[in-house]
Amino acid sequence: MVADLLSIEEAQRLILERVRPLGAERVRLEEAAGRVLAEDAASVVDLPPFPSSAMDGFAVRSADTPGVLPVGARIPAGSPAPRELRSGEAMGIATGGVVPDGADAVIPFEYVVDRDNDVEIPERVAPGANVRPRGGDLRAGETVVGRGAPLGAAQIGALAAAGIAEVACAARPRASVVTTGTELRSPGEQLGPGEVYEANGLILATQLRSAGAIPERPAVVADDEDAHREALARGLESDVLVTSGGVSVGPHDLVRRIEAELGVEEVFWRVAVKPGKPVSFGLRGATLVFGLPGNPVSSLVGFELFVRPAVLALQGHASPLPRFEPGRLAAAAKQNAAREQLVRARTRAGDDGAVLLEPLVGQESHMIARAAGADALVLLPRGEGELLAGEPVRYLRL
């Protein structure tokens, strides 16, 4: 096991070094949103597949302008040009219509005078004006979207326009979630003395799903060795096992010991981050095993820093690490001398367009209700003092 209190970056490195991407499967394009492309997708056609008009107007030979030209035909979108454009004439054309051979420009309707079957063009039209050349966006055989790219609306649209009906996507990781604690009860049940509602399982299942994994229904287990062993053994059959609670040093913290008995090789335990210091990571075979603290906010933060990158890397994501963005503090924030902090905050736009980050009141790691009002995690470097309002920071969008 690696030495105590790793940096965030070192812990992430140790995790990603041990991730082996899952295999690929063919997926119909309409079902591929949110998946990660497993191989380059090449265009079936030139895009656009023919020279097309960028405007509603008239296709012309630029050399014939300015002047008054007879309208020889009108070309709707979706139909071929009836013939080559002759010298000294124009053809009406719709946006997206096929520019006829012989034409080298399109002039919009609003720039001409259309009288009966003649069109008056008052000024010279530049060659190439408002004409989208064949293959101007992409040539057949060229890569539309590259391997490792997540497929959002823009990528799906580009693939569809390029004539691609199905793509090779990384398999979605199967994930298990185990939350521990005799005091936990499901929402809707009656609480007894000392009991609390279990939220971490739902938090983690939601995060796993958003990262592309397929989570099983979270298992909630009491502080009992047999219950732990049964739930953890079942969870180790997945690609990813995430536990919440039971990873510290108390008498009821059983997770790490029982995982070791079940063959999990622990890679590290404890990272210099607040909240979430007692996070663990290990392996059994190809199964990635994460132990997150029981406090809800610690669990949420630990997932974003360590579990989400691993789940994305399993899918071959080209950039699995969290994407921190630049911003400025809207109020002062106290630093921690020993650990980097992730502070929950709300974003707003500054007068100069910069993102301002307002730390929320109540940063304790059990305050999940307060965390619901946050849309960002602000990374505060370790230090003895505080960062003042206006100082530059990096933040992670939630």
Contacts in CASP RR format, 6 or more apart in sequence:
PFRMAT RR
TARGET T0000
AUTHOR 0000-0000-0000
METHOD contacts of the structure
MODEL  1
MVADLLSIEEAQRLILERVRPLGAERVRLEEAAGRVLAEDAASVVDLPPF
PSSAMDGFAVRSADTPGVLPVGARIPAGSPAPRELRSGEAMGIATGGVVP
DGADAVIPFEYVVDRDNDVEIPERVAPGANVRPRGGDLRAGETVVGRGAP
LGAAQIGALAAAGIAEVACAARPRASVVTTGTELRSPGEQLGPGEVYEAN
GLILATQLRSAGAIPERPAVVADDEDAHREALARGLESDVLVTSGGVSVG
PHDLVRRIEAELGVEEVFWRVAVKPGKPVSFGLRGATLVFGLPGNPVSSL
VGFELFVRPAVLALQGHASPLPRFEPGRLAAAAKQNAAREQLVRARTRAG
DDGAVLLEPLVGQESHMIARAAGADALVLLPRGEGELLAGEPVRYLRL
1 266 0 8 1.000
1 267 0 8 1.000
1 268 0 8 1.000
1 269 0 8 1.000
2 10 0 8 1.000
2 14 0 8 1.000
2 267 0 8 1.000
2 268 0 8 1.000
4 269 0 8 1.000
4 270 0 8 1.000
5 270 0 8 1.000
5 271 0 8 1.000
5 272 0 8 1.000
5 277 0 8 1.000
5 338 0 8 1.000
5 339 0 8 1.000
6 14 0 8 1.000
6 268 0 8 1.000
6 270 0 8 1.000
6 271 0 8 1.000
6 272 0 8 1.000
7 271 0 8 1.000
7 272 0 8 1.000
7 340 0 8 1.000
8 271 0 8 1.000
8 272 0 8 1.000
8 273 0 8 1.000
8 305 0 8 1.000
8 340 0 8 1.000
11 268 0 8 1.000
11 271 0 8 1.000
11 279 0 8 1.000
11 281 0 8 1.000
11 305 0 8 1.000
11 306 0 8 1.000
12 305 0 8 1.000
12 306 0 8 1.000
12 309 0 8 1.000
12 321 0 8 1.000
14 267 0 8 1.000
14 268 0 8 1.000
14 281 0 8 1.000
15 267 0 8 1.000
15 281 0 8 1.000
15 288 0 8 1.000
15 306 0 8 1.000
15 309 0 8 1.000
15 310 0 8 1.000
16 309 0 8 1.000
16 310 0 8 1.000
16 313 0 8 1.000
16 320 0 8 1.000
16 321 0 8 1.000
18 267 0 8 1.000
18 282 0 8 1.000
18 283 0 8 1.000
18 288 0 8 1.000
19 288 0 8 1.000
19 310 0 8 1.000
19 313 0 8 1.000
19 314 0 8 1.000
20 286 0 8 1.000
20 314 0 8 1.000
21 170 0 8 1.000
21 313 0 8 1.000
21 314 0 8 1.000
21 315 0 8 1.000
21 316 0 8 1.000
22 170 0 8 1.000
22 171 0 8 1.000
22 173 0 8 1.000
22 239 0 8 1.000
22 314 0 8 1.000
22 315 0 8 1.000
22 316 0 8 1.000
23 38 0 8 1.000
23 170 0 8 1.000
23 171 0 8 1.000
24 38 0 8 1.000
24 39 0 8 1.000
24 168 0 8 1.000
24 169 0 8 1.000
24 170 0 8 1.000
24 171 0 8 1.000
25 38 0 8 1.000
25 168 0 8 1.000
25 169 0 8 1.000
25 170 0 8 1.000
25 171 0 8 1.000
26 166 0 8 1.000
26 167 0 8 1.000
26 168 0 8 1.000
26 169 0 8 1.000
27 35 0 8 1.000
27 166 0 8 1.000
27 167 0 8 1.000
27 168 0 8 1.000
27 169 0 8 1.000
28 165 0 8 1.000
28 166 0 8 1.000
29 156 0 8 1.000
29 159 0 8 1.000
29 160 0 8 1.000
29 164 0 8 1.000
29 165 0 8 1.000
29 166 0 8 1.000
29 167 0 8 1.000
32 151 0 8 1.000
32 156 0 8 1.000
32 159 0 8 1.000
32 166 0 8 1.000
32 167 0 8 1.000
32 169 0 8 1.000
33 151 0 8 1.000
33 152 0 8 1.000
33 153 0 8 1.000
33 156 0 8 1.000
34 150 0 8 1.000
34 151 0 8 1.000
34 152 0 8 1.000
34 212 0 8 1.000
35 150 0 8 1.000
35 151 0 8 1.000
35 167 0 8 1.000
35 169 0 8 1.000
35 170 0 8 1.000
35 172 0 8 1.000
35 212 0 8 1.000
35 315 0 8 1.000
36 148 0 8 1.000
36 149 0 8 1.000
36 150 0 8 1.000
36 151 0 8 1.000
36 169 0 8 1.000
36 170 0 8 1.000
36 312 0 8 1.000
36 315 0 8 1.000
36 316 0 8 1.000
36 317 0 8 1.000
37 145 0 8 1.000
37 146 0 8 1.000
37 147 0 8 1.000
37 148 0 8 1.000
37 149 0 8 1.000
37 150 0 8 1.000
37 151 0 8 1.000
37 155 0 8 1.000
37 167 0 8 1.000
37 168 0 8 1.000
37 169 0 8 1.000
37 170 0 8 1.000
38 147 0 8 1.000
38 148 0 8 1.000
38 168 0 8 1.000
38 169 0 8 1.000
38 170 0 8 1.000
38 316 0 8 1.000
39 147 0 8 1.000
39 168 0 8 1.000
40 143 0 8 1.000
40 145 0 8 1.000
40 146 0 8 1.000
40 147 0 8 1.000
41 143 0 8 1.000
41 144 0 8 1.000
41 145 0 8 1.000
41 146 0 8 1.000
41 159 0 8 1.000
41 162 0 8 1.000
41 164 0 8 1.000
41 167 0 8 1.000
41 168 0 8 1.000
42 140 0 8 1.000
42 141 0 8 1.000
42 142 0 8 1.000
42 143 0 8 1.000
42 144 0 8 1.000
42 162 0 8 1.000
43 138 0 8 1.000
43 139 0 8 1.000
43 140 0 8 1.000
43 141 0 8 1.000
43 142 0 8 1.000
43 143 0 8 1.000
43 144 0 8 1.000
43 162 0 8 1.000
43 163 0 8 1.000
43 164 0 8 1.000
44 140 0 8 1.000
44 141 0 8 1.000
44 162 0 8 1.000
44 163 0 8 1.000
44 164 0 8 1.000
45 140 0 8 1.000
45 162 0 8 1.000
45 163 0 8 1.000
46 134 0 8 1.000
46 135 0 8 1.000
46 136 0 8 1.000
46 138 0 8 1.000
46 139 0 8 1.000
46 140 0 8 1.000
47 135 0 8 1.000
47 136 0 8 1.000
47 137 0 8 1.000
47 138 0 8 1.000
47 139 0 8 1.000
47 161 0 8 1.000
47 162 0 8 1.000
48 96 0 8 1.000
48 132 0 8 1.000
48 134 0 8 1.000
48 135 0 8 1.000
48 136 0 8 1.000
48 137 0 8 1.000
49 134 0 8 1.000
49 135 0 8 1.000
50 98 0 8 1.000
50 99 0 8 1.000
50 134 0 8 1.000
51 98 0 8 1.000
51 99 0 8 1.000
51 131 0 8 1.000
51 132 0 8 1.000
51 133 0 8 1.000
51 134 0 8 1.000
52 96 0 8 1.000
52 97 0 8 1.000
52 98 0 8 1.000
52 99 0 8 1.000
52 131 0 8 1.000
52 132 0 8 1.000
53 59 0 8 1.000
53 93 0 8 1.000
53 94 0 8 1.000
53 95 0 8 1.000
53 96 0 8 1.000
53 97 0 8 1.000
53 99 0 8 1.000
53 106 0 8 1.000
53 130 0 8 1.000
53 131 0 8 1.000
53 132 0 8 1.000
54 95 0 8 1.000
54 96 0 8 1.000
54 106 0 8 1.000
54 130 0 8 1.000
54 131 0 8 1.000
54 132 0 8 1.000
55 95 0 8 1.000
55 106 0 8 1.000
55 108 0 8 1.000
55 109 0 8 1.000
55 130 0 8 1.000
56 93 0 8 1.000
56 94 0 8 1.000
56 95 0 8 1.000
56 108 0 8 1.000
56 109 0 8 1.000
57 92 0 8 1.000
57 93 0 8 1.000
57 94 0 8 1.000
57 106 0 8 1.000
57 107 0 8 1.000
57 108 0 8 1.000
57 109 0 8 1.000
57 112 0 8 1.000
58 69 0 8 1.000
58 71 0 8 1.000
58 90 0 8 1.000
58 91 0 8 1.000
58 92 0 8 1.000
58 93 0 8 1.000
58 106 0 8 1.000
58 107 0 8 1.000
58 109 0 8 1.000
58 112 0 8 1.000
58 119 0 8 1.000
58 121 0 8 1.000
59 75 0 8 1.000
59 85 0 8 1.000
59 90 0 8 1.000
59 91 0 8 1.000
59 92 0 8 1.000
59 93 0 8 1.000
59 99 0 8 1.000
59 100 0 8 1.000
59 103 0 8 1.000
59 105 0 8 1.000
59 106 0 8 1.000
60 69 0 8 1.000
60 85 0 8 1.000
60 90 0 8 1.000
60 103 0 8 1.000
60 104 0 8 1.000
60 105 0 8 1.000
60 106 0 8 1.000
60 107 0 8 1.000
60 121 0 8 1.000
60 125 0 8 1.000
61 85 0 8 1.000
61 87 0 8 1.000
61 88 0 8 1.000
61 102 0 8 1.000
61 103 0 8 1.000
61 104 0 8 1.000
61 105 0 8 1.000
62 104 0 8 1.000
62 105 0 8 1.000
62 124 0 8 1.000
62 125 0 8 1.000
62 126 0 8 1.000
62 127 0 8 1.000
62 128 0 8 1.000
62 129 0 8 1.000
63 87 0 8 1.000
64 87 0 8 1.000
64 88 0 8 1.000
64 89 0 8 1.000
64 90 0 8 1.000
65 105 0 8 1.000
65 107 0 8 1.000
65 121 0 8 1.000
65 123 0 8 1.000
65 124 0 8 1.000
65 125 0 8 1.000
66 121 0 8 1.000
66 122 0 8 1.000
66 123 0 8 1.000
66 124 0 8 1.000
67 120 0 8 1.000
67 121 0 8 1.000
67 122 0 8 1.000
68 118 0 8 1.000
68 119 0 8 1.000
68 120 0 8 1.000
68 121 0 8 1.000
69 88 0 8 1.000
69 89 0 8 1.000
69 90 0 8 1.000
69 118 0 8 1.000
69 119 0 8 1.000
69 121 0 8 1.000
70 88 0 8 1.000
70 89 0 8 1.000
70 90 0 8 1.000
70 117 0 8 1.000
70 118 0 8 1.000
71 89 0 8 1.000
71 90 0 8 1.000
71 91 0 8 1.000
71 92 0 8 1.000
71 114 0 8 1.000
71 117 0 8 1.000
71 118 0 8 1.000
71 119 0 8 1.000
72 89 0 8 1.000
72 90 0 8 1.000
72 91 0 8 1.000
72 117 0 8 1.000
73 81 0 8 1.000
73 82 0 8 1.000
73 83 0 8 1.000
73 91 0 8 1.000
73 92 0 8 1.000
74 91 0 8 1.000
74 92 0 8 1.000
74 93 0 8 1.000
75 81 0 8 1.000
75 82 0 8 1.000
75 91 0 8 1.000
75 92 0 8 1.000
75 93 0 8 1.000
75 94 0 8 1.000
75 97 0 8 1.000
75 98 0 8 1.000
75 100 0 8 1.000
76 94 0 8 1.000
76 97 0 8 1.000
77 94 0 8 1.000
77 95 0 8 1.000
77 96 0 8 1.000
77 97 0 8 1.000
78 96 0 8 1.000
78 97 0 8 1.000
78 98 0 8 1.000
79 97 0 8 1.000
79 98 0 8 1.000
80 98 0 8 1.000
81 91 0 8 1.000
81 98 0 8 1.000
81 99 0 8 1.000
81 100 0 8 1.000
81 101 0 8 1.000
82 100 0 8 1.000
83 100 0 8 1.000
84 100 0 8 1.000
84 101 0 8 1.000
84 102 0 8 1.000
85 91 0 8 1.000
85 100 0 8 1.000
85 101 0 8 1.000
85 102 0 8 1.000
85 103 0 8 1.000
90 119 0 8 1.000
90 121 0 8 1.000
91 100 0 8 1.000
91 103 0 8 1.000
93 99 0 8 1.000
93 106 0 8 1.000
96 132 0 8 1.000
99 106 0 8 1.000
99 131 0 8 1.000
103 131 0 8 1.000
104 127 0 8 1.000
104 128 0 8 1.000
104 131 0 8 1.000
105 125 0 8 1.000
105 126 0 8 1.000
105 127 0 8 1.000
105 128 0 8 1.000
105 129 0 8 1.000
105 130 0 8 1.000
105 131 0 8 1.000
106 129 0 8 1.000
106 130 0 8 1.000
106 131 0 8 1.000
107 121 0 8 1.000
107 125 0 8 1.000
107 129 0 8 1.000
107 130 0 8 1.000
108 130 0 8 1.000
111 121 0 8 1.000
111 122 0 8 1.000
111 123 0 8 1.000
112 119 0 8 1.000
112 120 0 8 1.000
112 121 0 8 1.000
112 122 0 8 1.000
113 119 0 8 1.000
113 120 0 8 1.000
113 122 0 8 1.000
114 120 0 8 1.000
138 144 0 8 1.000
138 162 0 8 1.000
144 158 0 8 1.000
144 159 0 8 1.000
144 162 0 8 1.000
144 164 0 8 1.000
145 151 0 8 1.000
145 155 0 8 1.000
145 158 0 8 1.000
145 159 0 8 1.000
147 316 0 8 1.000
147 318 0 8 1.000
148 170 0 8 1.000
148 315 0 8 1.000
148 316 0 8 1.000
148 317 0 8 1.000
148 318 0 8 1.000
149 155 0 8 1.000
149 318 0 8 1.000
150 317 0 8 1.000
151 159 0 8 1.000
151 167 0 8 1.000
151 169 0 8 1.000
159 167 0 8 1.000
170 314 0 8 1.000
170 315 0 8 1.000
170 316 0 8 1.000
171 315 0 8 1.000
172 212 0 8 1.000
172 213 0 8 1.000
172 214 0 8 1.000
172 315 0 8 1.000
173 212 0 8 1.000
173 213 0 8 1.000
173 214 0 8 1.000
173 238 0 8 1.000
173 239 0 8 1.000
173 240 0 8 1.000
173 311 0 8 1.000
173 314 0 8 1.000
173 315 0 8 1.000
174 213 0 8 1.000
174 214 0 8 1.000
174 216 0 8 1.000
174 238 0 8 1.000
174 239 0 8 1.000
174 240 0 8 1.000
175 208 0 8 1.000
175 213 0 8 1.000
175 214 0 8 1.000
175 215 0 8 1.000
175 216 0 8 1.000
175 238 0 8 1.000
175 239 0 8 1.000
175 240 0 8 1.000
175 241 0 8 1.000
175 242 0 8 1.000
175 311 0 8 1.000
176 215 0 8 1.000
176 216 0 8 1.000
176 219 0 8 1.000
176 234 0 8 1.000
176 235 0 8 1.000
176 236 0 8 1.000
176 237 0 8 1.000
176 238 0 8 1.000
176 240 0 8 1.000
176 241 0 8 1.000
176 242 0 8 1.000
177 201 0 8 1.000
177 204 0 8 1.000
177 205 0 8 1.000
177 208 0 8 1.000
177 215 0 8 1.000
177 216 0 8 1.000
177 218 0 8 1.000
177 219 0 8 1.000
177 242 0 8 1.000
177 243 0 8 1.000
177 244 0 8 1.000
178 218 0 8 1.000
178 219 0 8 1.000
178 220 0 8 1.000
178 221 0 8 1.000
178 231 0 8 1.000
178 232 0 8 1.000
178 235 0 8 1.000
178 241 0 8 1.000
178 242 0 8 1.000
178 243 0 8 1.000
178 244 0 8 1.000
178 255 0 8 1.000
179 198 0 8 1.000
179 200 0 8 1.000
179 201 0 8 1.000
179 204 0 8 1.000
179 218 0 8 1.000
179 219 0 8 1.000
179 220 0 8 1.000
179 221 0 8 1.000
179 243 0 8 1.000
179 244 0 8 1.000
179 245 0 8 1.000
179 294 0 8 1.000
180 220 0 8 1.000
180 221 0 8 1.000
180 222 0 8 1.000
180 223 0 8 1.000
180 228 0 8 1.000
180 243 0 8 1.000
180 244 0 8 1.000
180 245 0 8 1.000
180 246 0 8 1.000
180 254 0 8 1.000
180 255 0 8 1.000
180 294 0 8 1.000
181 220 0 8 1.000
181 221 0 8 1.000
181 222 0 8 1.000
181 223 0 8 1.000
181 245 0 8 1.000
181 246 0 8 1.000
181 252 0 8 1.000
182 222 0 8 1.000
182 223 0 8 1.000
182 224 0 8 1.000
182 252 0 8 1.000
183 194 0 8 1.000
183 195 0 8 1.000
183 196 0 8 1.000
184 195 0 8 1.000
184 196 0 8 1.000
184 197 0 8 1.000
184 198 0 8 1.000
184 220 0 8 1.000
185 191 0 8 1.000
185 192 0 8 1.000
185 195 0 8 1.000
185 196 0 8 1.000
185 197 0 8 1.000
185 198 0 8 1.000
186 197 0 8 1.000
186 198 0 8 1.000
186 220 0 8 1.000
187 197 0 8 1.000
187 198 0 8 1.000
187 199 0 8 1.000
188 197 0 8 1.000
189 197 0 8 1.000
191 197 0 8 1.000
198 220 0 8 1.000
199 296 0 8 1.000
199 368 0 8 1.000
200 218 0 8 1.000
200 244 0 8 1.000
200 245 0 8 1.000
200 292 0 8 1.000
200 294 0 8 1.000
200 296 0 8 1.000
200 299 0 8 1.000
201 218 0 8 1.000
201 220 0 8 1.000
201 244 0 8 1.000
202 218 0 8 1.000
203 296 0 8 1.000
203 299 0 8 1.000
203 300 0 8 1.000
203 303 0 8 1.000
203 368 0 8 1.000
204 215 0 8 1.000
204 218 0 8 1.000
204 242 0 8 1.000
204 244 0 8 1.000
204 292 0 8 1.000
204 299 0 8 1.000
204 303 0 8 1.000
204 307 0 8 1.000
205 215 0 8 1.000
205 217 0 8 1.000
205 218 0 8 1.000
207 300 0 8 1.000
207 303 0 8 1.000
207 304 0 8 1.000
207 307 0 8 1.000
207 308 0 8 1.000
208 215 0 8 1.000
208 240 0 8 1.000
208 242 0 8 1.000
208 307 0 8 1.000
208 311 0 8 1.000
209 215 0 8 1.000
211 307 0 8 1.000
211 308 0 8 1.000
211 311 0 8 1.000
211 312 0 8 1.000
212 311 0 8 1.000
212 312 0 8 1.000
212 315 0 8 1.000
213 239 0 8 1.000
213 240 0 8 1.000
213 311 0 8 1.000
216 235 0 8 1.000
216 238 0 8 1.000
219 231 0 8 1.000
219 234 0 8 1.000
219 235 0 8 1.000
221 227 0 8 1.000
221 228 0 8 1.000
221 230 0 8 1.000
221 231 0 8 1.000
223 252 0 8 1.000
223 254 0 8 1.000
225 254 0 8 1.000
225 258 0 8 1.000
228 254 0 8 1.000
228 255 0 8 1.000
228 258 0 8 1.000
229 258 0 8 1.000
229 261 0 8 1.000
229 262 0 8 1.000
232 241 0 8 1.000
232 243 0 8 1.000
232 255 0 8 1.000
232 258 0 8 1.000
232 259 0 8 1.000
232 262 0 8 1.000
233 262 0 8 1.000
235 241 0 8 1.000
236 262 0 8 1.000
236 264 0 8 1.000
236 284 0 8 1.000
236 287 0 8 1.000
236 289 0 8 1.000
237 287 0 8 1.000
238 287 0 8 1.000
239 286 0 8 1.000
239 287 0 8 1.000
239 288 0 8 1.000
239 314 0 8 1.000
240 287 0 8 1.000
240 288 0 8 1.000
240 289 0 8 1.000
240 290 0 8 1.000
240 307 0 8 1.000
240 310 0 8 1.000
240 311 0 8 1.000
240 314 0 8 1.000
241 287 0 8 1.000
241 288 0 8 1.000
241 289 0 8 1.000
241 290 0 8 1.000
242 290 0 8 1.000
242 291 0 8 1.000
242 292 0 8 1.000
242 303 0 8 1.000
242 307 0 8 1.000
243 255 0 8 1.000
243 289 0 8 1.000
243 290 0 8 1.000
243 291 0 8 1.000
243 292 0 8 1.000
244 291 0 8 1.000
244 292 0 8 1.000
244 293 0 8 1.000
244 294 0 8 1.000
244 299 0 8 1.000
245 253 0 8 1.000
245 255 0 8 1.000
245 291 0 8 1.000
245 292 0 8 1.000
245 293 0 8 1.000
245 294 0 8 1.000
245 299 0 8 1.000
246 252 0 8 1.000
246 253 0 8 1.000
246 254 0 8 1.000
246 255 0 8 1.000
246 256 0 8 1.000
246 294 0 8 1.000
247 253 0 8 1.000
247 255 0 8 1.000
247 256 0 8 1.000
247 269 0 8 1.000
247 278 0 8 1.000
247 279 0 8 1.000
247 280 0 8 1.000
247 291 0 8 1.000
247 292 0 8 1.000
247 293 0 8 1.000
247 294 0 8 1.000
248 278 0 8 1.000
248 293 0 8 1.000
255 291 0 8 1.000
256 266 0 8 1.000
256 269 0 8 1.000
256 280 0 8 1.000
256 291 0 8 1.000
259 266 0 8 1.000
259 282 0 8 1.000
259 284 0 8 1.000
259 289 0 8 1.000
260 266 0 8 1.000
262 284 0 8 1.000
263 284 0 8 1.000
264 282 0 8 1.000
264 283 0 8 1.000
264 284 0 8 1.000
264 289 0 8 1.000
265 282 0 8 1.000
265 283 0 8 1.000
265 284 0 8 1.000
266 280 0 8 1.000
266 281 0 8 1.000
266 282 0 8 1.000
267 281 0 8 1.000
267 282 0 8 1.000
267 283 0 8 1.000
268 280 0 8 1.000
268 281 0 8 1.000
268 282 0 8 1.000
269 278 0 8 1.000
269 279 0 8 1.000
269 280 0 8 1.000
270 277 0 8 1.000
270 278 0 8 1.000
270 279 0 8 1.000
270 280 0 8 1.000
271 277 0 8 1.000
271 279 0 8 1.000
271 306 0 8 1.000
272 338 0 8 1.000
272 339 0 8 1.000
272 340 0 8 1.000
272 382 0 8 1.000
273 279 0 8 1.000
273 301 0 8 1.000
273 302 0 8 1.000
273 305 0 8 1.000
273 339 0 8 1.000
273 340 0 8 1.000
273 341 0 8 1.000
273 342 0 8 1.000
274 336 0 8 1.000
274 339 0 8 1.000
274 340 0 8 1.000
274 341 0 8 1.000
274 342 0 8 1.000
275 293 0 8 1.000
275 295 0 8 1.000
275 297 0 8 1.000
275 298 0 8 1.000
275 301 0 8 1.000
275 342 0 8 1.000
275 365 0 8 1.000
276 292 0 8 1.000
276 293 0 8 1.000
276 295 0 8 1.000
276 298 0 8 1.000
276 301 0 8 1.000
276 302 0 8 1.000
276 365 0 8 1.000
277 293 0 8 1.000
277 339 0 8 1.000
278 293 0 8 1.000
279 290 0 8 1.000
279 291 0 8 1.000
279 292 0 8 1.000
279 293 0 8 1.000
279 302 0 8 1.000
279 306 0 8 1.000
280 289 0 8 1.000
280 290 0 8 1.000
280 291 0 8 1.000
281 288 0 8 1.000
281 289 0 8 1.000
281 290 0 8 1.000
281 291 0 8 1.000
281 306 0 8 1.000
282 288 0 8 1.000
282 289 0 8 1.000
282 290 0 8 1.000
283 289 0 8 1.000
288 310 0 8 1.000
288 314 0 8 1.000
290 306 0 8 1.000
290 307 0 8 1.000
290 310 0 8 1.000
292 298 0 8 1.000
292 299 0 8 1.000
292 302 0 8 1.000
292 303 0 8 1.000
292 307 0 8 1.000
293 299 0 8 1.000
293 365 0 8 1.000
295 365 0 8 1.000
295 366 0 8 1.000
296 365 0 8 1.000
296 366 0 8 1.000
296 368 0 8 1.000
296 371 0 8 1.000
297 344 0 8 1.000
297 364 0 8 1.000
297 365 0 8 1.000
297 366 0 8 1.000
297 367 0 8 1.000
297 368 0 8 1.000
297 371 0 8 1.000
298 365 0 8 1.000
300 368 0 8 1.000
300 371 0 8 1.000
301 342 0 8 1.000
301 377 0 8 1.000
304 322 0 8 1.000
304 377 0 8 1.000
304 396 0 8 1.000
304 398 0 8 1.000
305 322 0 8 1.000
305 342 0 8 1.000
308 320 0 8 1.000
308 322 0 8 1.000
309 320 0 8 1.000
309 321 0 8 1.000
309 322 0 8 1.000
310 320 0 8 1.000
312 320 0 8 1.000
313 320 0 8 1.000
322 396 0 8 1.000
323 396 0 8 1.000
323 397 0 8 1.000
324 379 0 8 1.000
324 394 0 8 1.000
324 395 0 8 1.000
324 396 0 8 1.000
325 355 0 8 1.000
325 394 0 8 1.000
325 395 0 8 1.000
325 396 0 8 1.000
325 397 0 8 1.000
326 354 0 8 1.000
326 355 0 8 1.000
326 392 0 8 1.000
326 393 0 8 1.000
326 394 0 8 1.000
327 354 0 8 1.000
327 355 0 8 1.000
327 356 0 8 1.000
327 357 0 8 1.000
327 392 0 8 1.000
327 393 0 8 1.000
327 394 0 8 1.000
327 395 0 8 1.000
328 354 0 8 1.000
328 355 0 8 1.000
328 356 0 8 1.000
328 357 0 8 1.000
328 390 0 8 1.000
328 391 0 8 1.000
328 392 0 8 1.000
328 393 0 8 1.000
329 356 0 8 1.000
329 357 0 8 1.000
329 359 0 8 1.000
329 378 0 8 1.000
329 387 0 8 1.000
329 388 0 8 1.000
329 389 0 8 1.000
329 390 0 8 1.000
329 391 0 8 1.000
329 393 0 8 1.000
330 348 0 8 1.000
330 356 0 8 1.000
330 357 0 8 1.000
330 358 0 8 1.000
330 359 0 8 1.000
330 389 0 8 1.000
330 390 0 8 1.000
331 358 0 8 1.000
331 359 0 8 1.000
331 389 0 8 1.000
332 386 0 8 1.000
332 387 0 8 1.000
332 388 0 8 1.000
332 389 0 8 1.000
333 343 0 8 1.000
333 359 0 8 1.000
333 378 0 8 1.000
333 380 0 8 1.000
333 386 0 8 1.000
333 387 0 8 1.000
334 385 0 8 1.000
334 386 0 8 1.000
335 341 0 8 1.000
335 380 0 8 1.000
335 381 0 8 1.000
335 382 0 8 1.000
335 383 0 8 1.000
335 384 0 8 1.000
335 385 0 8 1.000
335 386 0 8 1.000
335 387 0 8 1.000
336 380 0 8 1.000
336 382 0 8 1.000
336 383 0 8 1.000
337 382 0 8 1.000
337 383 0 8 1.000
337 384 0 8 1.000
338 382 0 8 1.000
339 382 0 8 1.000
340 379 0 8 1.000
340 380 0 8 1.000
340 381 0 8 1.000
340 382 0 8 1.000
341 379 0 8 1.000
341 380 0 8 1.000
341 382 0 8 1.000
342 377 0 8 1.000
342 378 0 8 1.000
342 379 0 8 1.000
342 380 0 8 1.000
342 396 0 8 1.000
343 359 0 8 1.000
343 360 0 8 1.000
343 363 0 8 1.000
343 377 0 8 1.000
343 378 0 8 1.000
343 380 0 8 1.000
344 359 0 8 1.000
344 360 0 8 1.000
344 363 0 8 1.000
344 370 0 8 1.000
344 371 0 8 1.000
344 373 0 8 1.000
344 374 0 8 1.000
344 376 0 8 1.000
344 377 0 8 1.000
344 378 0 8 1.000
345 357 0 8 1.000
345 358 0 8 1.000
345 359 0 8 1.000
345 360 0 8 1.000
345 374 0 8 1.000
345 375 0 8 1.000
345 376 0 8 1.000
345 377 0 8 1.000
345 378 0 8 1.000
345 395 0 8 1.000
346 357 0 8 1.000
346 358 0 8 1.000
346 360 0 8 1.000
346 373 0 8 1.000
346 374 0 8 1.000
346 375 0 8 1.000
346 376 0 8 1.000
347 355 0 8 1.000
347 356 0 8 1.000
347 357 0 8 1.000
347 358 0 8 1.000
347 375 0 8 1.000
347 376 0 8 1.000
347 395 0 8 1.000
347 397 0 8 1.000
348 355 0 8 1.000
348 356 0 8 1.000
348 358 0 8 1.000
349 355 0 8 1.000
349 356 0 8 1.000
350 356 0 8 1.000
355 395 0 8 1.000
356 390 0 8 1.000
357 376 0 8 1.000
357 378 0 8 1.000
357 393 0 8 1.000
357 395 0 8 1.000
359 378 0 8 1.000
360 370 0 8 1.000
360 371 0 8 1.000
360 373 0 8 1.000
360 374 0 8 1.000
361 370 0 8 1.000
362 370 0 8 1.000
363 370 0 8 1.000
374 398 0 8 1.000
375 397 0 8 1.000
375 398 0 8 1.000
376 395 0 8 1.000
376 396 0 8 1.000
376 397 0 8 1.000
376 398 0 8 1.000
377 395 0 8 1.000
377 396 0 8 1.000
377 398 0 8 1.000
378 393 0 8 1.000
378 394 0 8 1.000
378 395 0 8 1.000
379 393 0 8 1.000
379 394 0 8 1.000
379 395 0 8 1.000
379 396 0 8 1.000
380 387 0 8 1.000
380 393 0 8 1.000
387 393 0 8 1.000
END
